């Protein structure tokens, strides 16, 4: 009973309904606990935003998304240009507030 690719690999064989029955826990409580924790993508985005902010600080805010992406790429970070560009725009919006 494996599920799709959205589940982490270590949980791929876990049947939520059966596990909740064994633990005497409602499935709603299980999913509520998962919802309370930031997802891996959210944690990665927060780390990427901090890296983008550091690159922009080094450049005194002169670098745009393409140069920030190139700088991060040179440092060994593997993100798409659009993803790092989105974090650049988000950093600029937050800085202007």
N, C-alpha and C positions, 0 to 999 in steps of 0.2 A: 504494500500500500504506500507507494512513494507518491509524493505530490510534485507539482511543477517546479520550475527553476527558481521561484521566488523564495523558497525555503533555504536556509543554510544547509550545507551538505550534511553536517552532523545530525540534523533533525529530519533528514529526508525520509527516514523510515518510521518516524513517530506518527502514530495515529492520535490526534489530539483528543478525540472523543474517548478513546480507550484509556489514554493516560489520565485524563480528568476523572474518569470513573475509578481508576485505581487509587488516585490521590484524594478522592472525595472532594473534588473541586469542580466548580461549574466552568464550562467552556468560556462563558462571558468573563469570568475572573481571570482566566488564563490570557485571553486577548487583551483585557484591560491592563494587565501587567506588562505585556509586550508593547502596548501603545504608550505607556508612561516613559519608556526608555527611548532616547533618540536612536534613529536608525543608523546603519553604517554610512549611508549616503549623507545624512545630516552631520555626522561626526567628521566625515571627509570634507564636506563643504565648509565647516567651521575652520578646519585646519588650513584648507586652501585659501579661505578669506584672510586668515592671519598671514599667510605667506605673501599673498597679493598686497596686503597692506604694508608689509615690510619692504617689498620691492618698490612700491610707490613712494614710501618714505625715503628710501635711498635715492630715488630719482627726483625728489622734491616735487612729486606730483606731476612730472612732465611726461612720464611714460603713459601711453595709451594701451589698450587691450593687446594689440599685436606685439608690442615690445615687452609688456609684462609677461605675456605667454612665452616669448623667446627667452626671456631671462629665467623664468621658472624651468623651462625645458633645459637650459644650459646647466641649471642646478640639479638636474636629474629627475624632476617631477614630470609625471606622465599624465597630463590632462589635455583635453581638447581645447582648441582656441576659443570656442564658444563658451565652454564652461569657465575657463579662467577669465574670459571677457565679462561674463555675467557677474563674477565675483568682483571684478574691477568696477563695474557700474554700481554694484551694491555698496562697495566701499565708498565711492564718491557720493552716493546719495546719503549715506550715513554720516559722512564727514560734513556735508553741507547743512545738516540739521542743527 
